Amino acid sequence: MAKQPRFNDLFEEWARDYDRAVTGGHPEYIEVFQGYHEILKTVVETLSLPRGSVVLEFGVGTGNLSRLLLDAGYRVIGIEPSAAMRERAKSKLPELELYEGHFLQVPEGLPPVDGIVSTYAFHHLTDEEKDQALRDFSLRLRPGGKIVFADTAFQDEGTKRDLEREAEERGFYELMLDLKREYYPLIGRLKQAFHQAGFTVHLKQLNRYVWLMAGDRTGK
């Protein structure tokens, strides 16, 4: 059963300052967003679909990735749970097709898509919800379709604990609580989830926190 989007109050408050945070304006998250614009470009380059392809984007936020996708010639269908974020995105990109929803609650009537993308959002789902979402993505993608995500993940539990401890020692209590509160996946579990949903997956670390997750459908 689809659950209500988490932390919507946080998103509503953050909509105003999100673009400043991703460009280094929030001291605790500088390393999380290190190379932010290059990360977005890497997602678009990895997607590498023909112009005119239909791309479904989850967690549009203020529309930074959406802009690059539109510039690359894709038809972009955006899904975003936060009203404040949707308002910001539409103010920047009036042409964007944008709907309320989230990974587990997608508006009815959307067409099959060639690609599914997301940045800094997949971690809001538990491991079991990630499994469910990936199974749904497999059904939404046309043959030859692909998933490209960039999000925080960890090589193993020890790496995650080390970064939590480091954040506390540096006085980065907001980041520390974030690392403890959210559902950041471990790489082994993430590979398993993609494979069980019928995807081959390529994973590449982009900064200390963020990994590229590129999945291609198999057997379709």
Buried (B, 14 or more C-beta within 10 A) or exposed (E): EBEEBBBBEEBBEBBEEBBEBBEEEBEBBBBBBBEBEEBBBBBBEBBEBEEEBBBBBBBBBBBBBBBBBBEBEBBBBBBBBBEBBBBBBBEBBEEBBBBEBBBBBBEEEBEEBBBBBBBBBBBBBEBEBBBBBBEBBBEBBBEEBBBBBBBBBBEEEEBBEEBBEBBBEEEBEEBBEBBEEBBBBBBEEBBBBBBEBBBBBBBEEBBEBBBBBBBBBEEE
